[in-house]
Structure formats: C-alpha cells, structure tokens
Amino acid sequence: MADRACVRRVPERRRDLLTFEVLGQLDAEDMRYMADQVEQAFERRGKIDMLILFRRFEGATAGAVVEPHALRVELASIAHVRRYGVVGAPGWADAMIALGGWVTPIESKTFDIGEDAAARAWIDRSEG
C-alpha cells in the first residue's frame, strides 16, 4: 500500500522501528493505512517501537477518530509496542499519550517540534 498524501512511512535502519510523518489533516483512510502498516509490523516482528513525527498537523476528521480497524490495532498495540514516541504532538494528543503511559505497559514519551534527535535517541535505547 502506497503512502497517503498526509501520512508517510519513514524508512528506518531498524526492522523493529516503525516511523510515520503526519503532514496535514488525518482522515479515515489515513488511519486505515497506518493501522495496516502497524498490524503488518506486529505480524513480522512481534514487538516493535513506534515514532510519530507531526510535521504539519491540521486536525482529524470525525471518521479518523473512530476508524474501526485503527481502533482494533490500537488495542492490540498493548501486547506489541515497547516504546511509543511522538514529536510535535498537538496538546490534546500529548495529554492522551501521557495518560496512556500510566495505564498501559507501553513506555511513551512526547517531544517538542524540532526534538527529532532526542526522540530517536530515546527510542533507540530499547533496540536489541
């Protein structure tokens, strides 16, 4: 499946790291695309780390927020994601990620725009 206009998968040297760039407004198709990519990574690797880079986030449609396949994969991530880093998360997402770190076994951390290097250093600590 090809990248979407507003979501791009970033190639990584690590096979167990999945990175996406967000460049606009997310819709249901974007969420399905990301969910498919994440689900395939779960099947190939078992445990993975994820990094989301918000470059130019312009919100999300109502359909994106409740996309069924994405919600199922999000639930499955509890058993498959070790670390989840987000650069440039909007305020509401920053709060949700912090809360998720308290109630799930996933180690989560947010970074400000421009802190890509710090995010990569943090996420790479789990490599191996």
Backbone as a ProteinNet text record, in pm:
[ID]
protein_1_A
[PRIMARY]
MADRACVRRVPERRRDLLTFEVLGQLDAEDMRYMADQVEQAFERRGKIDMLILFRRFEGATAGAVVEPHALRVELASIAHVRRYGVVGAPGWADAMIALGGWVTPIESKTFDIGEDAAARAWIDRSEG
[TERTIARY]
84.8	0	89.5	62.3	143.8	113.6	212.9	192	69.8	12	-102.4	-50.4	-135.6	-94.5	-51.5	-114.6	-85.5	-10.7	13	88.6	193.1	316.1	426.2	502	529.5	613.4	758.8	834.7	975.2	1060.3	1146.2	1234.6	1329.7	1352.5	1438.1	1541.9	1655.4	1758.8	1719.4	1639.4	1592.4	1466.1	1463.3	1346.3	1232.3	1262.2	1158.3	1114.3	1144.5	1102.1	1014.7	895.1	800.2	782.9	813.6	806.8	715.1	628.2	538.8	556.4	542.9	532.4	388.1	334.4	199.7	212.6	147.9	164.2	30.8	-61.5	-190.5	-302.5	-422	-540	-558.7	-570.6	-590.3	-736.6	-758.1	-893.9	-897.1	-1011.9	-1027.3	-932.1	-910.8	-818.8	-675.8	-635.7	-502	-487.4	-590.1	-586.1	-581.4	-657.6	-652.9	-514.9	-455.9	-320.9	-221.9	-222.6	-129.4	-158.5	-285.2	-321.4	-273	-287.5	-239	-88.1	-15.2	131.2	173	105.1	136.5	103.7	-11.6	-51.4	47.8	93	193.2	324	362.4	484	468.1	350.9	325.3	343.5	288.1	295.2	438	518.7	657.1	753.3	734.4	834.3	789.6	661.2	613.8	613.1	729.3	743.6	811.4	757.1	813.6	816.7	889	885	821.2	755.2	691.8	731	745.4	776.1	685.3	612.4	524.7	581.5	600.4	655.3	546.4	488.7	388.5	463	460.2	529.2	436.5	313.8	215.1	77.5	39.6	-87.6	-199.3	-301.8	-414.3	-545	-535.8	-655.1	-688.5	-805	-851.6	-1001.9	-1046.9	-1190.5	-1256.3	-1387.7	-1460.6	-1441.2	-1439.6	-1420.6	-1283.9	-1184.6	-1048.9	-1043.1	-1111.9	-1106.9	-1169.3	-1269.8	-1342.6	-1326.5	-1221.2	-1198.9	-1182.5	-1271.4	-1274	-1144.2	-1086	-962.6	-850.1	-839.1	-735.5	-756.5	-880	-908	-869.8	-896.1	-858.4	-706.5	-635	-488.6	-432.3	-493.9	-450.5	-462.7	-570.1	-587.8	-482.4	-454.8	-353.8	-213.5	-192.1	-58.5	-12.3	-104.7	-68.4	24	2.9	84.9	206.5	215.5	320.3	415	377.9	461.6	538.3	671.7	756.8	761.4	800.1	814.2	736.3	676.4	596	635.6	706.2	749.3	676.3	645.8	574.1	642.8	676.4	737	632.1	612.6	521.5	374.5	340.5	200.6	116.7	-5.1	-94.9	-124.8	-164.6	-185.2	-273.3	-386.7	-477	-412.1	-333.3	-267	-156	-87.7	18	-39.8	-155.3	-220	-263.6	-317.1	-359.9	-240.9	-129.7	-9.9	44.6	44.8	90.1	-0.4	-130.4	-224.1	-204.2	-186.2	-164.1	-41.1	62.1	182.3	158.5	56.5	22.7	-61	-144.1	-240.5	-207.4	-98.3	-57.7	89.2	134.3	275.7	367.4	310.4	389.9	461.7	592.5	668.3	648.6	589	553	620.5	652.8	713.5	684.9	659	638.3	756.7	778.6	888	833.9	893.8	852.5	899	835.8	878.6	1026.9	1100.6	1243.9	1330.1	1267	1343	1352.9	1363.7	1372.4	1491.3	1606.2	1727.1	1708.7	1649.9	1625.2	1525.3	1423.3	1323.6	1387.2	1470.8	1537.1	1634.5	1705.5	1798	1719	1605.4	1523.1	1467	1413	1350.6	1455	1575.3	1681.2	1736.3	1706.8	1754.6	1695	1583.3	1522.4	1567.8	1650.2	1694.9	1762.4	1735	1800.9	1704
-117.7	0	124.3	216.7	337.6	437.3	523.8	630.7	712.5	776.3	864.2	1006.5	1096.4	1235.7	1301	1264.2	1331.1	1243.2	1116.8	1026.4	954.9	961.4	897.4	807.6	685.6	596.3	632.3	651.3	690	562.9	541.9	424.5	431.9	318.1	310.8	201.2	216.4	112.5	-5.8	20.4	-85.5	-149	-278.8	-350.4	-351.4	-323.2	-324.8	-183.9	-84.8	54	98.9	144.4	193.4	342.9	423.2	569	625.2	718.3	787.8	937.9	1009.5	1155.7	1191	1287.3	1337.2	1478.1	1501	1626.1	1684.9	1703.3	1761.2	1709.6	1702.2	1655.9	1506.1	1431.5	1287	1255.4	1157.5	1108.7	957.4	895.2	752.8	667.6	704.2	628.5	635.7	751.8	765.1	672.4	668.1	584.4	436.1	397	257.8	224.5	316.4	295.8	271.3	358.7	340.9	211.7	181.8	58.8	-64.1	-64.7	-177.1	-193.4	-82.5	-86.4	-139.2	-92.8	-135	-283.1	-325.3	-465	-557.1	-518.3	-597.2	-605.2	-496.5	-496.4	-590	-591.8	-684.8	-829	-859.7	-995.8	-1036.3	-943.2	-974.1	-975.5	-885.2	-864.2	-901.9	-908.3	-934.7	-807.5	-767.8	-644.4	-537.5	-416.2	-304.8	-178.1	-79.6	56.5	141.4	250.7	340.3	484.2	559.6	702.1	775	874.2	956.7	1097.9	1152.5	1287.2	1377.4	1462.7	1558.3	1677.6	1688.7	1798.5	1918	1887.5	1992.6	1931.4	1919.2	1855.3	1957.2	1922.2	2012.3	1953	1863.8	1806.2	1670.6	1619.4	1489.4	1496.4	1425.6	1420.2	1331.1	1342.7	1259.8	1112.1	1076.6	937.8	883	967.8	923.7	881.5	954.6	930.5	796.4	752.7	630.1	520.3	522.8	422.9	285.7	189.8	62.6	-19.1	-32.8	-112.3	-47.8	83.4	153.7	134.9	136.6	116.7	-24.8	-125.1	-263.9	-277.4	-217.5	-225.9	-149.4	-37.5	38.6	-46.7	-119.5	-208.3	-319.9	-375.9	-481.8	-431.1	-301.8	-246.4	-267.7	-285.6	-308.1	-428.8	-530.2	-650.6	-645.9	-543.9	-545.5	-425.6	-315.7	-195	-178.7	-166.1	-142.8	6.5	85.2	230.5	302.8	414.3	494.5	639.5	695.6	834.6	920.4	1043	1135.2	1271.3	1324.7	1457.3	1554.1	1664.4	1769.4	1735.7	1653.8	1616.1	1738.3	1747.2	1854.7	1837.5	1943.9	1942.5	1830.8	1807	1701.1	1564	1543.3	1414.3	1394.9	1502.6	1497.9	1446.6	1498.4	1455.6	1309.3	1265.7	1125.8	1030.3	1070.1	985.4	971.7	1081	1076.4	984.7	994.3	908.5	762.5	736.8	600.6	537.3	616.5	566.6	521.5	574.3	536.2	409.5	386.8	276.9	158.2	164.3	53.6	21.7	-95.5	-129.5	-62.6	15.2	81.5	201	209.1	324.9	434.9	546	653.7	783.9	863.7	993.4	1087.9	1213.4	1315.2	1410	1469.9	1563.1	1683.9	1797.9	1918.9	1914.6	1995.9	2010	2044.9	1979.1	2004.4	1913.3	1829.9	1739.8	1598	1589.4	1458.4	1377.3	1440.3	1368.3	1311.8	1389.3	1341.3	1225.4	1234.7	1128.2	999.6	1012.6	894.5	832.4	915.5	863.1	787.3	844.1	778.8	645.4	645.4	524.1	416.8	456.3	359.3	292.5	345.4	281.2	142.7	112.5	-20.2	-116.1	-68.2	-153.2	-278.9	-387.6	-512.9	-607.7
0	0	0	-90.2	-103.5	7.8	34.3	132.2	93.8	192.5	172.4	155.5	110.7	91.3	221.6	330.2	457.1	557.4	521.7	610	526	573.8	502.2	598.7	557.1	636.1	609.6	715.6	705.7	709.6	609.3	612.2	732.3	795.2	913.7	896.2	962.6	960.5	1048.2	1150	1240.2	1184.2	1180.8	1129.7	1230.1	1357.8	1461.5	1501.6	1416.1	1440.2	1324.7	1358.1	1259.2	1282.9	1179.9	1191.5	1083.7	1125.9	1033.2	1047.5	936.4	937	905.6	979.3	955.5	900.3	783.6	710.4	667.2	758.3	720.5	807.4	748.4	821.3	799.1	909.7	902.5	874	785.5	761.9	787.4	767.5	796.6	712.4	586.4	500.5	553.9	604.1	663.7	783.7	866.4	985.6	947.9	844.8	798.8	743.8	668.6	614.6	728.9	828.6	940.2	1015.2	1037.6	1108.6	1032.4	900.3	819.6	833.2	826.4	839.2	976.9	1080.2	1217.5	1234.9	1187.1	1200.1	1128.9	1010.6	938.8	1017.6	1080.8	1163.1	1282.7	1344	1454.9	1407.2	1290.2	1237.1	1203.6	1151.2	1112.8	1230.8	1325.1	1429.5	1569.9	1594.5	1730.4	1812.7	1862	1941.4	1856.2	1863.9	1786.3	1871.3	1820.6	1871.5	1762.8	1803.8	1706.9	1734.2	1626	1633.9	1535.8	1585.7	1502	1501.8	1382.3	1365.6	1307.6	1391	1342.6	1284	1152.3	1084	1062.4	1023.7	996.5	1020.2	1144.1	1177.8	1166.1	1088.8	1065.6	1116.2	1213.4	1272.3	1213.3	1254.3	1208.4	1186.3	1085.3	1059.9	1165.5	1178.9	1275.3	1242.7	1115.4	1075	1112.8	1115.8	1152.5	1297.7	1381.3	1526.3	1563.6	1489	1523.5	1418.2	1340.5	1236.1	1302.1	1273.9	1347.4	1341.4	1223.6	1211.4	1292.5	1285.7	1362.1	1512	1557.3	1699.9	1744.2	1659.9	1693.1	1702.5	1608	1608.9	1728.5	1761.4	1879.2	2005.6	2017.8	2132.6	2132.4	2015.7	2004	2036.1	2021.3	2045.8	2189.6	2280.8	2420.8	2433.2	2349.4	2354.9	2263.2	2175.8	2074	2074.2	2134.9	2128.4	2259	2246.3	2363.1	2395.7	2295.1	2312.5	2204.2	2245.8	2154.3	2176.2	2078.6	2086.9	1986.1	2025.9	1938	1943.8	1826.5	1815.1	1762.4	1835.1	1790	1805.9	1903.9	1924.1	1959.7	1904.3	1947.3	2096.5	2164.1	2308.1	2359	2294.1	2339	2324.9	2218.5	2198.4	2300.8	2333.8	2435.2	2567.2	2604.9	2729.5	2722.2	2609	2592.7	2598.1	2538.4	2538.8	2680.8	2754.8	2894.6	2976.5	2958.2	3029.3	2990.9	2861.7	2815	2877.1	2900	2964.3	3107.2	3169.5	3307.5	3313.3	3211	3218.7	3127	3052.9	2966.7	2993	2949.1	2966.1	2863.6	2773	2669.1	2730	2707.4	2752.6	2648.5	2689.3	2597.1	2637.1	2536.1	2564.7	2448.4	2480.9	2378.4	2376.9	2260.3	2237.6	2162.3	2184.7	2114	1968.6	1885.3	1745.8	1744.2	1657.2	1645.6	1732	1814.1	1901.3	1844.2	1711.7	1645.8	1697.2	1710.9	1754.4	1895	1983.5	2120.2	2118.9	2035.8	2026.4	1973.7	1872.6	1817	1917.6	1990.8	2092.7	2199.7	2241.3	2343.4	2291.1	2170.9	2117.4	2089.9	2051.6	2022.8	2148	2264.7	2389.3	2406	2338	2352.4	2244	2150.8	2039.6	2092.5	2025.2	2060	2107.9
[MASK]
++++++++++++++++++++++++++++++++++++++++++++++++++++++++++++++++++++++++++++++++++++++++++++++++++++++++++++++++++++++++++++++++

